[in-house]
Amino acid sequence: RSVDLVVVVSDATGATATDDDRSERRAAAAAEAAMRRGDRVLIVLRSGDARACRRLRYYLRRQPSRGRLSVISNADVVCVDGVDRVEAVVIRSLRTGRLVAVNTAAFIDADRP
């Protein structure tokens, strides 16, 4: 699997609900900008909470994805690797422990401004 951008979002580490909301808004803004350029985007939600997925979908409602957006919930990024730049991201399912490697050219942690 290959994408142009991987964005990771956590709604469990924010100090307040407002911090969580900011992370989701940052993730949506980054995804929208990338999709406008024609990039393929993968958003990794650490939470399996349906409310977090709905909020993210709400923030992305203005931008039609046309198959360029994928969302994985209840997962975490365990490794970002590359030589001189990001080349691959490894994602672990928190429910099953299964690892998935994704080739990518960019990585954003929405929890870090």
C-alpha positions in Angstrom: 0.0 0.0 0.0 1.2 3.5 -0.9 0.0 6.9 0.1 1.4 10.4 -0.2 0.6 11.5 3.4 0.0 9.7 6.7 -1.6 11.7 9.4 -1.9 10.3 13.0 -4.5 11.6 15.4 -4.9 10.8 19.1 -8.0 11.7 21.1 -6.7 10.0 24.2 -3.6 12.1 25.0 -5.0 15.6 25.0 -5.2 17.3 28.3 -8.8 18.4 27.5 -11.5 17.8 25.0 -10.5 21.0 23.4 -7.0 19.7 22.8 -8.5 16.6 21.2 -10.7 18.7 18.9 -7.7 20.8 17.8 -5.8 17.6 16.8 -8.8 16.4 14.7 -9.1 19.9 13.1 -5.3 19.9 12.3 -5.6 16.4 10.8 -8.6 17.4 8.7 -6.9 20.6 7.5 -3.7 18.7 6.5 -5.8 16.0 4.7 -7.9 18.6 2.8 -4.8 20.5 1.6 -3.2 17.3 0.4 -6.3 16.0 -1.3 -6.7 19.4 -3.1 -3.2 18.7 -4.6 -4.4 15.3 -5.7 -2.5 13.4 -3.0 -3.6 10.2 -1.4 -4.1 10.5 2.4 -4.2 7.9 5.2 -5.5 9.1 8.6 -4.6 6.8 11.6 -6.9 7.3 14.6 -5.5 5.9 17.8 -9.0 5.8 19.2 -11.6 3.2 18.3 -14.3 5.7 19.6 -17.0 6.2 17.0 -17.4 9.9 18.2 -13.8 10.7 17.1 -14.5 9.2 13.7 -17.7 11.1 13.3 -16.0 14.4 14.3 -13.2 13.8 11.8 -15.7 13.0 9.1 -17.6 16.2 10.0 -14.4 18.3 9.6 -13.7 16.7 6.2 -17.2 17.0 4.8 -16.3 20.0 2.6 -13.7 18.2 0.7 -14.8 15.3 -1.6 -12.2 12.5 -1.2 -12.8 10.8 -4.6 -11.1 7.7 -3.3 -8.0 9.6 -2.1 -8.8 9.3 1.7 -8.5 6.2 3.9 -9.0 6.1 7.6 -7.8 3.4 10.0 -9.1 3.6 13.6 -8.0 1.8 16.8 -4.4 1.8 15.5 -1.1 3.4 16.3 2.0 4.3 14.3 4.9 2.3 15.7 7.6 3.2 13.3 8.5 5.9 10.8 11.5 5.1 8.7 13.5 6.4 5.8 16.9 7.7 4.6 17.1 11.5 4.5 13.3 11.7 4.4 10.2 9.6 5.4 9.8 6.6 3.2 7.6 4.2 5.2 5.3 4.0 8.2 4.4 0.9 10.2 0.9 0.8 11.8 -0.2 -1.6 14.5 -3.8 -2.5 15.1 -4.5 -2.1 18.8 -7.2 -4.8 18.7 -5.3 -7.5 16.9 -1.6 -6.5 17.0 -1.4 -6.9 13.3 1.3 -4.8 11.6 0.8 -3.0 8.3 3.6 -1.2 6.4 2.7 1.8 4.3 5.0 3.5 1.8 4.6 7.3 2.1 6.4 10.5 1.3 5.2 12.5 4.3 4.1 12.0 7.9 2.2 14.4 10.2 1.5 13.9 13.9 -1.6 16.1 14.4 -1.1 16.1 18.2 2.1 18.2 17.8 1.5 21.7 16.5 
